[in-house]
Amino acid sequence: MSLSTLFLTAAGVGLAVAAPVGPMGMLCIRRTLAEGPRAGLAIGLGIACGDAVYGMVAALGLVGISQFMLAYDKPLHLAAGLFLVYLGLRTFFHTPTEAVATLRGNGSRRRAFASALLLTLTNPQTIIMFAALFATLAPRGPFSTPIALTTVLGVFCGSIAWWCVLVAMVTGARHALGQRVRQWIDRVTGLALAAFGVAEIRRSI
């Protein structure tokens, strides 16, 4: 398999992995509606970078790091769950005046990126998925550094492509939604994020 073919295959897998709408997708949609496309893209970039980090660990065979992540599976699920509950409650009780304040400066986008990256990195199942991915995609023979980097880059590009498409679609509908509709979206998204958080906490018990 050539590097170009490997890149396209990995990009397709990255797109397929990112596309299902879960807590991160809901967070991206909500931030885009509340703060605009840049905030949504910051979420997507954080997720894609987290995927790339785990992909690199799996691709280069960094067994020590992967074993550490899997050994602390439950504490990581607990941390992710508590963070999701916090985000859910904050979203549920969000007010329009807070949205105006968050639009000032780049601090909000940096926080959005950091929160998405943190949530992605606290999911040990991601490294299992990428380990299986690279075992499937890797050409026969030695798994060299160029092959690993090409695969990771492909997954990153496929993932970030999906988030760009999602943000573009939500942005197109953003101005058609009234303030009351956005408030209801905040309520529903907040409850969903909190529910995902509780599920993560239960997995840690």
N, C-alpha and C positions, 0 to 999 in steps of 0.2 A: 504494500500500500504506500503510495507516494505521500509526501508531507501535505500537499495541497488537498488530496482526498481525505487524509486523516483530519485536517483542519475543518473541512466542510462537514464531515461526519460528527466530529466533536461539537461543532456549532449547532448542528441539528439536535444533538442530545441536550446541550445546554438550553436550547429553546424549549424543548419538550419538558425538561425538569422545571423550568421557571414558570411555564404557562399555567399550571393548575392554580386556581385562586385559593390561597390559604390565608393565614394571619398576615403574612408579609404583603401579599397582594392587596388585602383590604387596607392595610396601613398606607400603602402607596397611593391607593385611590383616594383615601380620606385626606391625606396631606396635599395631594394635588388639588382637590376641591377646595380645601381651606386656605392654602397658601400659594397655589400656582404650580406651574410645571417644573420650576427649578427645584422646589422642595420634593416633588415626586421623583424627579430624576436623582436627587441625592439619596433617597431611599433605595432606588434601583441600583445605583452605583455601589452602595454599601453591601447590598445582597450579592451582587456580581463579584465584588472583591472578596467577600467571605467565601463564596464558592471557589474562587481562584486559589485562595490560600489552602483550603482543604484539598482542592484538586492537585496542587503542587505537592502537598504532603503525600498523597496517595501515589502520584505519578513517579516521584523520586524515591519512593519506598522508605520514607522516614518512619521506621517502625516504632521508635521510641516515642515520638509525638503521638502517633495514632493510638498506641497502647495506653498512653497517659490519658488521652481524651476518653477512651472507652472505659478505662478503670474508674474514672470519675463521672461516669454516665449519669448517675442519680443527682449528684450536686449540680451538674450542669443543667439538667432538666428543671431542678428546683429554681435555679437562678433565672432561667429563661421564663419559667412560669410566673414567677413573682414580677418580673419586668413586664410581661404581657398583661398581667392584671393591673399593674400600675398604669400602663399605657391605655388600657381599656377604660379604667375609671377616669383618667384625665380626659380622654376623648368624650366620654359620656357627659361629663360636666363642663365641657368646653363651651365658652361663650363667645359671641362675635367680637367683643372688645379685645379678647385675648388674641384672636386671629389678626386683628389690626396691629397689635404690638409685635407679633412674631414676624411681621413683614419687614421690620426695620433691621437692616444690616444682614450679614451673612451668618450670624450665630445660629439661627434656626436651621439653616441648611447643614451646617457642620454637625449640629446635634442630631439631625435626621440621619445623616450618613453614619455617624457613630452608633446610633441605636440600632440601625439595620445591620451594620457589621457585627455588633455584639450579639444580636439575636441569632444571626446566621452561624457565628462561631460557637455558640453554646448549644448547637444541635449535633450531638455525636453521630446521629444516623447519616449525616451528610458525608462523613468520611467513609462510612461503609458503602454508601452509594457510589462514591467516586472510585473506591478501590475496585468495586465490581465493574464500573465503567471502563477503567483503564485496562483491567484484565481482558475485557471484551474487545476494546478498540485497538489495543497494542498489536502491532504487526509481529509476526513470528521472528524470533531472534532476540538479541539484547535490546532492552528498553533504554535507549540512549537519551541523553539530555535533550537533543533537538526534538526527538519524538515527544518527550514529556512536555517540553515548553510549547510545542505546536498544539498538543492536545489541550493543555490548560488554556492557552490563548483562544482556541476554538470554543471551548465551553464558556469562557468569559464573554466572548463576542456574541454567542448565541443567547446568553442570559441577558446581557445589557440590551440587545436588540428587542427582546420581548418587553422589557420595562420601558423602552422608548416608545414602542407601539402603544402600550397600555396608557402611558402618560398622555400621548397625543390624542387618544380617543377620549379620555376623561376630560382633557382640556377643551376639546371641541364641544363637550356637553356642559362644561362648567358654567358658562355665562347664561345658559338657558334655564338653569335651576335657580329658583328663588331662595331667599334666606330661610324660609320655613322648611323647605325641602332639605336644605343642607343641614339644618338642625336635626331633622329626623334621621338623616344619614349618619350624623355624629352619634346619635343615640344607638342606632342599630349596630354601627361599627364598634362602638365602645363595648356593648354587650357581647358581641362576637369575639372581640379580642380578649375580654375577661374570661369568656368561656374556654377559649383556646389555652389561656394561662392556667386555669383550673385543671384542665386536662393534662398539661405538662407537669403541674405540681403532683397530680395523682400518679404519674409515671415515676416520680422520684421517691414515692413511698414504698 
